[in-house]
Amino acid sequence: MGNLLYIIAVVLVILWLIGFLGFGDAVGGIIHVLLVLAVVAFLLRIIRGA
């Protein structure tokens, strides 16, 4: 389960970068939700000690 959370966090960060750099004006501030979700997934992995 720890590896899955890490993979999800990495994918969300990549999607955030693509959305922020490529479609920042079209999407607005909602794209930052992906970054927050990625941080939460990464923190869950650290807290669970996987």
Contacts in CASP RR format, 6 or more apart in sequence:
PFRMAT RR
TARGET T0000
AUTHOR 0000-0000-0000
METHOD contacts of the structure
MODEL  1
MGNLLYIIAVVLVILWLIGFLGFGDAVGGIIHVLLVLAVVAFLLRIIRGA
1 48 0 8 1.000
1 50 0 8 1.000
2 45 0 8 1.000
2 48 0 8 1.000
2 50 0 8 1.000
3 50 0 8 1.000
5 41 0 8 1.000
5 42 0 8 1.000
5 44 0 8 1.000
5 45 0 8 1.000
5 48 0 8 1.000
5 50 0 8 1.000
6 41 0 8 1.000
6 42 0 8 1.000
6 45 0 8 1.000
8 38 0 8 1.000
8 41 0 8 1.000
9 38 0 8 1.000
9 39 0 8 1.000
9 41 0 8 1.000
9 42 0 8 1.000
9 45 0 8 1.000
10 38 0 8 1.000
12 34 0 8 1.000
12 35 0 8 1.000
12 37 0 8 1.000
12 38 0 8 1.000
12 41 0 8 1.000
13 34 0 8 1.000
13 35 0 8 1.000
13 38 0 8 1.000
15 34 0 8 1.000
16 31 0 8 1.000
16 32 0 8 1.000
16 34 0 8 1.000
16 35 0 8 1.000
16 38 0 8 1.000
19 27 0 8 1.000
19 31 0 8 1.000
19 34 0 8 1.000
20 31 0 8 1.000
20 32 0 8 1.000
23 31 0 8 1.000
24 31 0 8 1.000
END
